[in-house]
Amino acid sequence: MHGLRIVQYDSFYRIFTPTGVEIGQVFLPPDRQYLKHAMALKGICLYLAKIWQIQDSTKR
């Protein structure tokens, strides 16, 4: 998502750069609302990618 990698453990998400550096951890409510989690993570990853100056390799 936005050039970052996300690893999920139930409602706990770890966010990594493409090189494997962990730059964030997010815990969302354990309500199994994964679409809502994805929308929240999309916004979080957008700003983390801007801060870390990471470009999405899937967009050209």
N, C-alpha and C positions, 0 to 999 in steps of 0.2 A: 504494500500500500504506500504510494508516493515514494517508491524506491527503498522503503524500509521493510524489514522482515519482522513478522509477529509470531510469537510462540504462545499458544493458549493452553492453560491448565484450568479447566472448568471456567470460572469467572475471573481468573487471574491471567493477565496478559503481560508478556515481556516483549519489549521493542528493541530491535537491533539494527545497526547500520549494515550495509551490504558486506562490510569487511568483518562483521561479527562482534562489534563493540556494543555492549548493552547500554542504551541511552534512556530507557524508561521502563517503569513497571506501573501497571494500572490494575486496580482491583475494582470490578463493577459488581453490582448486586447479583447474588446467585439465584436469579429469577428465570433463567433459561430463555431470556429474551435476546437471543444472539443477533438478530437483525438490528435491534437498538444498540447493542454493544458495537456492532460493526460501524454504525453511523457515528457513534461517539469516537471510536478509534480513528475513523477517517479524518475527523477534524483535528484530533490530537497529533496524528502522524503528519498531516499537512504542515502544521507549525513546527514540529520537530525537524522535518526535512528542510524547511526554510532556515531554521536556526543552524543546523549542521551543514547547510549548503549541499544537500544531496538531491540530485536530479533523478527523476523516475526514468529508468532505462527502457520501460515499455512504451513511453511516449516519445515520438520523434518528430 
